[in-house]
């Protein structure tokens, strides 16, 4: 009997040790994967225009020399820090968009240098808002944008605000919204922006995201200028509702500042958009 009891005790101890070890063995890789996923998610506020384009749409080259009826522009955010605007101006860049806000929780700390600096060298400039439809309403974000640099004045040098609506860098691609709910959120933002400024905001997006997350909704094409993202030799298919693009972000690897764009018109057309 003592031997039997001792054997049972040893077996029980071995089983208990194994039971303690198994959760560590099973949960270790899962925890490591979860940690890796957490590290891969950028911090809130760090999003910028076009950050999802290469990952989702890739790159298919760059367009050839611009036509006479196109005007070069750039877009910047806090990632660029203090921008060398004179260098850009001397290289032929005549317009710029600057990230002002994101959600209702972030303001670009370099906004003043970038927004005023582009203006001071002679550029026509505007501000953009990175949308996070999963955090607050479209109207709340439009108010936050207008209150923090996204307004408009008819001075001939200020472009209407742009809504940057694209892949969610912090989670689900479509921010957990159905296609109809996404369209409603965008409409909420656009309506409030126009009520606050008198201007129809520019919509920046990529055709693939727009198709997936709005069902390729065509209802904004008659009112809101399109700024399309496509890193290729040709602009390609546009989202439904737009027969032409107003602006095209064609690369994230341009000189001086990575994100370069072409306005679909000469400088007089950029001025016309600024004047409304």
N, C-alpha and C positions, 0 to 999 in steps of 0.2 A: 504493500500500500504506500509506504513513503516514497518508493521509486516512482510509482504512478503519479502521486501528487506532484513530485518534483518535475516529472516530464510535462505534466499539464501546465505547471507554472512557467516552465521554459517556453513551451509552445505559445502560451498566452502572451508572454513578454515579447516573443518574436513577432507575433501577429500585431500587437499594439505598436511595436516599432515600425512595422511595415505600413500600418494604417497611418502613422504620422508622416511617413516618408512619401506615400502615394500622393497626397494633396500637393506636396511641394513639387513632385515630379510632373504631375498633370498640369498644375496651375502655372508653373514656372514659364514655359514657352508662351502660354496664353498671356501671362502678365507682361512678358517681354514684348510680345506683339502689340499689346495695348499701349505699352510705353512708347514703342516706335511710332504707332499711329498718332499718339498725343504729341510726340515731338515733331511729326510731319505737319501738323496743323499750325499755321502761322498765327502770331498774336493778333488780336482784334485791333483794327486800325491800320494794319500793314498792307491791306489790299490796294491794288492800283490798276489802272486801266490796262486791260489786255493781259493780265497775269495768267489767265487760263488758256490763252489762245494756242500757244505751242504745245501744251500738254494734250489738248483736246482736238485741235485742228491741224497741228503740225505746221511745217513751213514748206512752201513749194517755190522757193526762189524769191527774187525781188523784181519789181517792174523796171522797165528800161527808163531812159531819160524822160523827165516829165515833159508833157506837151506845153505849149505856150499858154494854154487855157487851164493850167493847174498851178496851184500855189502851195508851196511847202510850209508845213507846220509841225509842231511838236506838242507832246503832252508830258507833263511832269507831276511828280508827287514828292513826298518827303524822302523817297529813295535817292533822289538826285541832289538833295541838300541845296546849298547855294549854287545857282545855275550861272554859267558864264554866258549871259544873254548877248553881249556884244559879239562873242565868237559865233553864236548861232545866227545873229542878224547878218553878220558879214558873210556867212555861208549861204545866205539866201532864204533863211526861215523868216516868214513874215507874220505868222500868227501862232498862238499858243493857247493851250488849255491847262489849267492848274487844278490839281485836286484840292478842294476846300474842306470837304467833310466826308464822313462815313457814318451810316446809321444815324443815331442821335447821341453818339458817345465819343466821337473823334473829330478833332480839328487839326489840319496839317500845320505843324509848327513852323514850316518854312514858307507858309502861304504868302506872307507880306513880301519877302524877298523875291519870290517867284512871280507873283501877280503884278506887283508894282515894277519889278525889274524888267519884265518883258514889255510893259507899257512904256517905261522910260527910254528904252532903246528904239521905240517906234512901232512895236508890234501891236496888232489887234489881238486882244486876249479875252478869255472867258474862264469860268470856273466850272468844275465838275464835281458831282456827288457820287460816291460809290454806294450803291443801294444794298441794303441787307433786309429783304422783305420779311425775314423771320424774326426780326427784333421789335419793330414798331410799325405803325401804319405809314402808308405812302404820304399822307398829308402831314404827319408829324415830321417825317424826314425832309419833306419839301420846306417846311417852316424852319427847321434846323439849318438847312442849306442856305436859304435866303438870309437868315439871321447871322450867318457866319461866313460871308464872302460870296455867296451865290446869287446876289441880286443883279439887277441890270439897270443901266442908265443909257439914255440915247445921246452918247457923246461921240459916236462914230468909231469908237475904239474898243467897245465892250460887246462881246458876243453873248447871246442868250446862254443860260446855264445848260449844262449837259447832264443827263441821267445815265450813269454807267451801270447797265444792267447786264450781268454776265454770270459765269460760273461762280458758285459759292466756294470760296477758298477755305471756309471754316466748317463745312459739312455737306449735306445733301445738295446735289447740283442745282435743283430747283427750289432750294430753301424750304422743302417740305410742303410746297404749295401745289395744288392742282393747276392745270393750265388756265382754267377759268378764274381761279383765285389770283393767279399771277397777273392776268390781264387786268383784273379789278384793282390790284395793288398799284400797278403802273398807272392806270387811269387816275387813281386817287392822288398820286404824286403829281402827275401832269396838270390836273385840274387846279390843285392848290398852288403850284408854281405859277401858273398863268394868272390866277386870281391875285397873287402877291406882286407880280412883276409886269403883267400885261403881255408877256411873251410866251410863245410855245417853246418848251424846252427841246433841245436836241436829244435824240435817243442814240446812245452808243451801245452796240451789241454785235454779236456774231450770228450769222444765219443759222448755224447748227444749234446754238443755244436757244435762239428765238423759236426755232421749230420745235425743239424738244419741250421747252418750258412754257410756251404760250400757245402751242398748237399751230404755229405760224399765223398768228392773228394779223389781220390786214387792216385793222381799223384806225391805226395812227398815221398811216402813210400820207394822208391828205393834209395833215396839220403839223406834224413834227418832223424836222429835218433828220435824215438818217446819217449816222456816223458808223460805218461798218468796219469790222475788224477781219482782215484776211491777209495772212503773210504769204503772198504768192506773186507771181508775175502778172496776174490778172485779178480783178476784184471778185470775179465769180458770181454765183447766184446771190441775189439779194433777198432779204426777208419779204414776205408777202405784203402787198400794199404800197411798196415803194418802187417806182419805175426807174429811179436813178438814185445814186448816193450823193450826199452833199460833201461828206468827208470820208476818207479811207485811211485807216491805220494799216500800213503795209509792211512795217518791220518793227522789231524791238531791238535791233542791233545797229541803229544809225550812229553817225558820228556825233561827238560831244554829248548828246542825249540819245538814249536808245530808241525811244518810241517816236517814229517819224510818220507823218501823215501827208496826204495830198488833198487839198480842197478842189472840188470839181468846178473850177472857174478861176478866172484871173483875179487879181487883187481887188478890182472893183466889185466883184461878186462877194468877196469876204466882207468888204465894207457895207454892201447892201444887207447882208445878214446881220451885221452889227447894228445897222440903223433900223432894221425891222420894217 
